[in-house]
Amino acid sequence: MSSEERSQPVDLSTGALALVGHEASGGQGLHELAIDPTGQYLVGANERSRDITIFRLDERTGAPARLVQSSTTTAPRALHVARPIPEL
């Protein structure tokens, strides 16, 4: 048996979500969130600052860590991640 403490973001018996961490969106006016098909990345659309931020989700805990931020020419209002995000 491992002595490592594990954090589960979802209670598998009830489906309840658990808080696993805080991470700033890096922009202003977080409007939309999406998870890529692999479950490894979380993408946030910041409407007021007109940018998109990509976070890697910790494989063990599910906690987000900011990786990349990209400006857009218009305010992003919706997200859909149709394909897996390439390894960053």
N, C-alpha and C positions, 0 to 999 in steps of 0.2 A: 504494500500500500504506500502511495506517495505522500510525502509530507507537504507537498505543494498546495497552496490555497488556490482554488479555482473559483472564478466568477462566471456565472451563467447568465447571459443577457435575457434569456427566455426560460421561464419555468416550464419544462417539457410536460409536466402533468396538468397544468392549468392554462398554459399559453400566455400567462401574465409576463409583461415586460419589466425588466429591472434596470435601474440607472447604473451604467458601468463607467461613466466618466463625462467630463465636460471638455469641449474644444470649441474655441471661437470660430465663427464661420469665415473670418478674415475679410469680410465685407460688411455692407450695410443693407438691411432689409432682407434678411433671409426669407425667401418666398417658397421654395420648393426643395424637396430632397428626393433622391432616387438611389437605389442600390444596383450595382451592375449585376449581370446574370451569374457571375461566379460567387457573389457574396463577399468579395474581397475589398471592394471599394464603395464609398459613399460619395455622392456628388451633390453639392449644394448650390443653388442659384440665388445670388444676392441681387435683388431687383434694383435698389437705390444706387449701389456702387457699380452696377452693370458688369458683374463678373461671376465666374463660376469657380468653385473650389473643389478639388478632389482630395478625399481622405482615404487612407488605408485603414481597414478595420482589423484590429488585432485578432489573430486566429484563435487565441485562447479565451480572451475576455470580451471581444466585440467592441472594445474602446476605439474611438476614432483618433487618427493622427494626421494632421494636415500635410499634404505632399506638394500640391501644385495649385496655383491660382492663375486664372487667365481672364483678361478683359474681353468684353464683347462690345459690339457697336450699339446694340439695343438692350433694353432691360430684359433679362431672361425671366419668363413668367411660368414656364413649364419645362419639365425634364422627362426624357425617356431614354434610358440606356439600352439600346437594342442589341448591342454586341458587347462581349467582354472587353474591358479596358486592357490594353497591352501592359505588360509588366513595367512599372515605373521605378 
